[in-house]
C-alpha cells in the first residue's frame, strides 16, 4: 500500500477515483486482521494530519472521502422497516457481464451467478426482479436485526455472493465485520475533525467532489 500511495504522490498527473481492496471471499489464506487494522489507522492518521495542515490529502482521499461524505449527508429520518436497494445498482441498467456464450450476468464482480438474459433474446425482466427480491430478503434478514451500521452501510447484490455460486445471508454476513470496521474508522475521523473545528470540517466536506 505504501508503494501505491508513494507512486501516485510522485505522479499527480494521474487521477484516481478509487482503490479497491482484495476480495477476501474464497481465499485459502486469510489476511491478518491486525495488520489490516494497523494499516488503516496509519492511513487515517496521515489523512487527518493533511487536513489539519490545510494540505490536499491527495491519494488518501480515495480511502476516506466517500465514507466521510456518507456520514455527513446521512438521512436523519426514521429508518424504514424494509430496506431496499440503496447502494446497489439496478441489474442490467448501467452495465452487464457477458460470457463467451453470450449470456448476460449482473456484473463482472459477480461471475456466473444469476443470469439475466443473453445476446439473442435480450434482458429477462423476470430474472432481474427475482434477483432484486432475493437480495432484498437477504438484506432485511441480515441488516435489520439491530445492526448499528445499517444507516450507513450500502451493500450491493454482489456483496451477498457465496462460495456456492449463489447469493445468501451467509455471503452477506462475511462482509459485515470489515464494513463495520471501515465505518468505525470513518466515524472516528469525522468526530476528530468536528471536535477540532466545525468550520474546518464544513470547508473540507464542501470540497469533496464525486462523479
C-alpha atoms as a printed R data frame, in Angstrom:
    type eleno elety resid chain resno       x       y       z
1   ATOM     1    CA   UNK     A     1   0.000   0.000   0.000
2   ATOM     2    CA   UNK     A     2   2.857   2.389   0.818
3   ATOM     3    CA   UNK     A     3   4.318   1.821  -2.649
4   ATOM     4    CA   UNK     A     4   0.970   2.511  -4.334
5   ATOM     5    CA   UNK     A     5   0.452   5.728  -2.369
6   ATOM     6    CA   UNK     A     6   4.033   6.819  -2.997
7   ATOM     7    CA   UNK     A     7   3.656   6.289  -6.744
8   ATOM     8    CA   UNK     A     8   0.563   8.486  -7.036
9   ATOM     9    CA   UNK     A     9   2.058  11.188  -4.807
10  ATOM    10    CA   UNK     A    10   5.053  11.334  -7.154
11  ATOM    11    CA   UNK     A    11   2.795  11.341 -10.221
12  ATOM    12    CA   UNK     A    12  -0.074  13.750  -9.506
13  ATOM    13    CA   UNK     A    13  -0.946  13.866 -13.217
14  ATOM    14    CA   UNK     A    14  -2.816  10.571 -12.762
15  ATOM    15    CA   UNK     A    15  -6.346  10.926 -11.468
16  ATOM    16    CA   UNK     A    16  -7.501   8.099  -9.178
17  ATOM    17    CA   UNK     A    17 -11.169   7.787  -8.280
18  ATOM    18    CA   UNK     A    18 -10.931   4.620  -6.185
19  ATOM    19    CA   UNK     A    19  -8.598   1.904  -4.929
20  ATOM    20    CA   UNK     A    20 -10.370  -1.347  -4.136
21  ATOM    21    CA   UNK     A    21  -9.191  -3.883  -1.616
22  ATOM    22    CA   UNK     A    22  -8.595  -7.562  -2.269
23  ATOM    23    CA   UNK     A    23 -11.683  -9.741  -2.493
24  ATOM    24    CA   UNK     A    24 -11.364 -11.906   0.622
25  ATOM    25    CA   UNK     A    25 -14.128 -14.415  -0.128
26  ATOM    26    CA   UNK     A    26 -12.715 -17.755  -1.183
27  ATOM    27    CA   UNK     A    27  -9.100 -17.040  -0.200
28  ATOM    28    CA   UNK     A    28  -7.286 -20.131   1.092
29  ATOM    29    CA   UNK     A    29  -5.072 -17.902   3.259
30  ATOM    30    CA   UNK     A    30  -6.909 -15.241   5.231
31  ATOM    31    CA   UNK     A    31  -5.494 -11.753   5.555
32  ATOM    32    CA   UNK     A    32  -4.222 -10.863   9.012
33  ATOM    33    CA   UNK     A    33  -6.878  -8.596  10.539
34  ATOM    34    CA   UNK     A    34  -4.416  -6.938  12.974
35  ATOM    35    CA   UNK     A    35  -2.158  -5.895  10.106
36  ATOM    36    CA   UNK     A    36  -5.110  -4.555   8.127
37  ATOM    37    CA   UNK     A    37  -6.361  -2.507  11.104
38  ATOM    38    CA   UNK     A    38  -2.877  -1.126  11.770
39  ATOM    39    CA   UNK     A    39  -2.501  -0.100   8.130
40  ATOM    40    CA   UNK     A    40  -5.949   1.544   8.051
41  ATOM    41    CA   UNK     A    41  -5.293   3.624  11.163
42  ATOM    42    CA   UNK     A    42  -1.898   4.687   9.816
43  ATOM    43    CA   UNK     A    43  -3.539   5.942   6.610
44  ATOM    44    CA   UNK     A    44  -6.304   7.652   8.619
45  ATOM    45    CA   UNK     A    45  -3.709   9.449  10.750
46  ATOM    46    CA   UNK     A    46  -1.901  10.764   7.656
47  ATOM    47    CA   UNK     A    47  -5.249  11.831   6.158
48  ATOM    48    CA   UNK     A    48  -6.236  13.803   9.282
49  ATOM    49    CA   UNK     A    49  -2.784  15.425   9.559
50  ATOM    50    CA   UNK     A    50  -3.019  16.651   5.964
51  ATOM    51    CA   UNK     A    51  -6.399  18.282   6.608
52  ATOM    52    CA   UNK     A    52  -5.194  19.943   9.832
53  ATOM    53    CA   UNK     A    53  -2.191  21.324   7.935
54  ATOM    54    CA   UNK     A    54  -4.602  22.525   5.230
55  ATOM    55    CA   UNK     A    55  -2.928  20.355   2.635
56  ATOM    56    CA   UNK     A    56  -4.659  18.275  -0.003
57  ATOM    57    CA   UNK     A    57  -4.767  14.652   1.237
58  ATOM    58    CA   UNK     A    58  -4.186  13.694  -2.383
59  ATOM    59    CA   UNK     A    59  -4.371   9.920  -2.954
60  ATOM    60    CA   UNK     A    60  -5.626   9.384   0.623
61  ATOM    61    CA   UNK     A    61  -8.939  10.908  -0.480
62  ATOM    62    CA   UNK     A    62  -9.881   7.683  -2.265
63  ATOM    63    CA   UNK     A    63  -9.771   5.782   1.036
64  ATOM    64    CA   UNK     A    64 -11.808   8.133   3.213
65  ATOM    65    CA   UNK     A    65 -13.626  10.920   1.342
66  ATOM    66    CA   UNK     A    66 -16.529   8.788   0.139
67  ATOM    67    CA   UNK     A    67 -17.323   7.353   3.584
68  ATOM    68    CA   UNK     A    68 -16.847  10.744   5.260
69  ATOM    69    CA   UNK     A    69 -19.362  12.377   2.932
70  ATOM    70    CA   UNK     A    70 -21.758   9.475   3.517
71  ATOM    71    CA   UNK     A    71 -21.690  10.223   7.257
72  ATOM    72    CA   UNK     A    72 -22.062  13.978   6.792
73  ATOM    73    CA   UNK     A    73 -25.010  13.653   4.402
74  ATOM    74    CA   UNK     A    74 -26.733  10.697   6.098
75  ATOM    75    CA   UNK     A    75 -30.515  10.569   6.170
76  ATOM    76    CA   UNK     A    76 -31.722  11.544   9.653
77  ATOM    77    CA   UNK     A    77 -35.279  10.304   9.156
78  ATOM    78    CA   UNK     A    78 -36.534   7.199  10.937
79  ATOM    79    CA   UNK     A    79 -35.208   4.082   9.228
80  ATOM    80    CA   UNK     A    80 -37.806   2.259   7.114
81  ATOM    81    CA   UNK     A    81 -38.936  -1.158   8.281
82  ATOM    82    CA   UNK     A    82 -37.899  -2.655   4.939
83  ATOM    83    CA   UNK     A    83 -34.515  -1.864   3.363
84  ATOM    84    CA   UNK     A    84 -34.351  -1.734  -0.405
85  ATOM    85    CA   UNK     A    85 -31.571  -1.397  -2.997
86  ATOM    86    CA   UNK     A    86 -29.885   1.754  -1.689
87  ATOM    87    CA   UNK     A    87 -26.227   1.368  -2.599
88  ATOM    88    CA   UNK     A    88 -26.905  -1.230  -5.276
89  ATOM    89    CA   UNK     A    89 -27.255  -0.639  -8.989
90  ATOM    90    CA   UNK     A    90 -30.343  -1.878 -10.823
91  ATOM    91    CA   UNK     A    91 -29.306  -5.082 -12.648
92  ATOM    92    CA   UNK     A    92 -28.915  -4.584 -16.387
93  ATOM    93    CA   UNK     A    93 -29.376  -0.824 -16.227
94  ATOM    94    CA   UNK     A    94 -25.826   0.546 -16.345
95  ATOM    95    CA   UNK     A    95 -23.592  -2.434 -17.045
96  ATOM    96    CA   UNK     A    96 -23.516  -6.128 -17.854
97  ATOM    97    CA   UNK     A    97 -21.096  -9.015 -17.708
98  ATOM    98    CA   UNK     A    98 -21.254 -11.132 -20.867
99  ATOM    99    CA   UNK     A    99 -19.608 -14.550 -21.139
100 ATOM   100    CA   UNK     A   100 -18.270 -16.103 -24.353
101 ATOM   101    CA   UNK     A   101 -21.587 -17.876 -24.931
102 ATOM   102    CA   UNK     A   102 -23.497 -14.591 -24.942
103 ATOM   103    CA   UNK     A   103 -25.191 -14.979 -21.541
104 ATOM   104    CA   UNK     A   104 -25.798 -11.796 -19.538
105 ATOM   105    CA   UNK     A   105 -24.904 -11.585 -15.845
106 ATOM   106    CA   UNK     A   106 -25.299  -8.731 -13.353
107 ATOM   107    CA   UNK     A   107 -21.663  -7.545 -13.271
108 ATOM   108    CA   UNK     A   108 -18.044  -8.625 -13.666
109 ATOM   109    CA   UNK     A   109 -17.571  -8.915  -9.892
110 ATOM   110    CA   UNK     A   110 -20.335 -11.465  -9.711
111 ATOM   111    CA   UNK     A   111 -19.041 -14.083 -12.095
112 ATOM   112    CA   UNK     A   112 -21.532 -16.598 -13.474
113 ATOM   113    CA   UNK     A   113 -24.257 -16.034 -10.906
114 ATOM   114    CA   UNK     A   114 -27.851 -15.067 -11.589
115 ATOM   115    CA   UNK     A   115 -28.073 -14.946 -15.419
116 ATOM   116    CA   UNK     A   116 -30.414 -12.152 -16.520
117 ATOM   117    CA   UNK     A   117 -30.615 -12.712 -20.274
118 ATOM   118    CA   UNK     A   118 -28.500 -13.243 -23.365
119 ATOM   119    CA   UNK     A   119 -27.469 -11.576 -26.617
120 ATOM   120    CA   UNK     A   120 -30.138 -13.467 -28.585
121 ATOM   121    CA   UNK     A   121 -33.203 -12.595 -26.518
122 ATOM   122    CA   UNK     A   122 -32.123  -9.542 -24.545
123 ATOM   123    CA   UNK     A   123 -32.681  -8.931 -20.836
124 ATOM   124    CA   UNK     A   124 -35.173 -11.029 -18.882
125 ATOM   125    CA   UNK     A   125 -37.138  -8.746 -16.581
126 ATOM   126    CA   UNK     A   126 -38.430 -11.695 -14.533
127 ATOM   127    CA   UNK     A   127 -34.860 -12.779 -13.708
128 ATOM   128    CA   UNK     A   128 -33.881  -9.212 -12.822
129 ATOM   129    CA   UNK     A   129 -36.837  -8.789 -10.480
130 ATOM   130    CA   UNK     A   130 -36.166 -12.144  -8.825
131 ATOM   131    CA   UNK     A   131 -32.542 -11.151  -8.128
132 ATOM   132    CA   UNK     A   132 -33.746  -7.896  -6.557
133 ATOM   133    CA   UNK     A   133 -36.380  -9.649  -4.460
134 ATOM   134    CA   UNK     A   134 -33.921 -12.317  -3.281
135 ATOM   135    CA   UNK     A   135 -31.309  -9.724  -2.294
136 ATOM   136    CA   UNK     A   136 -33.901  -7.530  -0.556
137 ATOM   137    CA   UNK     A   137 -34.981 -10.508   1.541
138 ATOM   138    CA   UNK     A   138 -31.371 -11.376   2.392
139 ATOM   139    CA   UNK     A   139 -30.525  -7.816   3.331
140 ATOM   140    CA   UNK     A   140 -33.563  -7.378   5.540
141 ATOM   141    CA   UNK     A   141 -32.917 -10.656   7.340
142 ATOM   142    CA   UNK     A   142 -29.266  -9.736   7.982
143 ATOM   143    CA   UNK     A   143 -29.301  -5.960   8.439
144 ATOM   144    CA   UNK     A   144 -32.499  -5.032  10.277
145 ATOM   145    CA   UNK     A   145 -31.835  -7.090  13.393
146 ATOM   146    CA   UNK     A   146 -30.350  -4.208  15.336
147 ATOM   147    CA   UNK     A   147 -27.148  -3.593  13.350
148 ATOM   148    CA   UNK     A   148 -25.857  -0.110  14.253
149 ATOM   149    CA   UNK     A   149 -24.330   0.332  10.769
150 ATOM   150    CA   UNK     A   150 -27.463  -0.192   8.679
151 ATOM   151    CA   UNK     A   151 -27.991   3.550   8.075
152 ATOM   152    CA   UNK     A   152 -24.510   3.993   6.601
153 ATOM   153    CA   UNK     A   153 -23.797   0.571   5.090
154 ATOM   154    CA   UNK     A   154 -24.839   0.245   1.449
155 ATOM   155    CA   UNK     A   155 -24.167  -3.296   0.220
156 ATOM   156    CA   UNK     A   156 -24.952  -4.251  -3.359
157 ATOM   157    CA   UNK     A   157 -26.245  -7.561  -4.684
158 ATOM   158    CA   UNK     A   158 -22.755  -8.919  -5.320
159 ATOM   159    CA   UNK     A   159 -21.939  -8.325  -1.636
160 ATOM   160    CA   UNK     A   160 -24.105 -11.350  -0.831
161 ATOM   161    CA   UNK     A   161 -22.350 -13.809  -3.145
162 ATOM   162    CA   UNK     A   162 -21.086 -17.004  -1.536
163 ATOM   163    CA   UNK     A   163 -18.736 -19.856  -2.387
164 ATOM   164    CA   UNK     A   164 -21.621 -21.997  -3.673
165 ATOM   165    CA   UNK     A   165 -22.117 -19.721  -6.699
166 ATOM   166    CA   UNK     A   166 -25.291 -18.300  -5.190
167 ATOM   167    CA   UNK     A   167 -26.300 -15.345  -3.039
168 ATOM   168    CA   UNK     A   168 -27.148 -15.920   0.595
169 ATOM   169    CA   UNK     A   169 -27.355 -14.437   4.082
170 ATOM   170    CA   UNK     A   170 -24.076 -16.161   4.917
171 ATOM   171    CA   UNK     A   171 -22.438 -14.499   1.925
172 ATOM   172    CA   UNK     A   172 -23.534 -11.035   3.056
173 ATOM   173    CA   UNK     A   173 -22.575 -11.677   6.690
174 ATOM   174    CA   UNK     A   174 -18.996 -12.400   5.610
175 ATOM   175    CA   UNK     A   175 -18.590  -8.701   4.813
176 ATOM   176    CA   UNK     A   176 -20.198  -7.325   7.966
177 ATOM   177    CA   UNK     A   177 -17.067  -7.167  10.152
178 ATOM   178    CA   UNK     A   178 -14.896  -5.453   7.514
179 ATOM   179    CA   UNK     A   179 -17.669  -2.991   6.594
180 ATOM   180    CA   UNK     A   180 -18.265  -2.097  10.225
181 ATOM   181    CA   UNK     A   181 -14.524  -1.633  10.825
182 ATOM   182    CA   UNK     A   182 -14.298   0.735   7.857
183 ATOM   183    CA   UNK     A   183 -17.295   2.713   9.074
184 ATOM   184    CA   UNK     A   184 -15.874   2.979  12.593
185 ATOM   185    CA   UNK     A   185 -12.656   4.444  11.172
186 ATOM   186    CA   UNK     A   186 -14.645   6.982   9.143
187 ATOM   187    CA   UNK     A   187 -16.799   7.923  12.156
188 ATOM   188    CA   UNK     A   188 -13.627   8.432  14.213
189 ATOM   189    CA   UNK     A   189 -12.182  10.734  11.518
190 ATOM   190    CA   UNK     A   190 -15.443  12.667  11.340
191 ATOM   191    CA   UNK     A   191 -15.520  13.114  15.126
192 ATOM   192    CA   UNK     A   192 -11.883  14.261  15.266
193 ATOM   193    CA   UNK     A   193 -12.439  16.869  12.554
194 ATOM   194    CA   UNK     A   194 -15.704  18.047  14.108
195 ATOM   195    CA   UNK     A   195 -14.164  18.428  17.578
196 ATOM   196    CA   UNK     A   196 -11.140  20.272  16.229
197 ATOM   197    CA   UNK     A   197 -13.015  22.836  14.197
198 ATOM   198    CA   UNK     A   198 -16.568  22.798  12.877
199 ATOM   199    CA   UNK     A   199 -15.601  25.385  10.261
200 ATOM   200    CA   UNK     A   200 -12.702  23.230   9.125
201 ATOM   201    CA   UNK     A   201 -14.976  20.222   8.752
202 ATOM   202    CA   UNK     A   202 -17.573  22.157   6.771
203 ATOM   203    CA   UNK     A   203 -14.915  23.613   4.500
204 ATOM   204    CA   UNK     A   204 -13.386  20.233   3.813
205 ATOM   205    CA   UNK     A   205 -16.715  18.486   3.243
206 ATOM   206    CA   UNK     A   206 -17.721  21.201   0.803
207 ATOM   207    CA   UNK     A   207 -14.576  20.418  -1.174
208 ATOM   208    CA   UNK     A   208 -15.490  16.779  -1.658
209 ATOM   209    CA   UNK     A   209 -16.332  16.093  -5.254
210 ATOM   210    CA   UNK     A   210 -17.741  12.873  -6.673
211 ATOM   211    CA   UNK     A   211 -18.748  11.907 -10.181
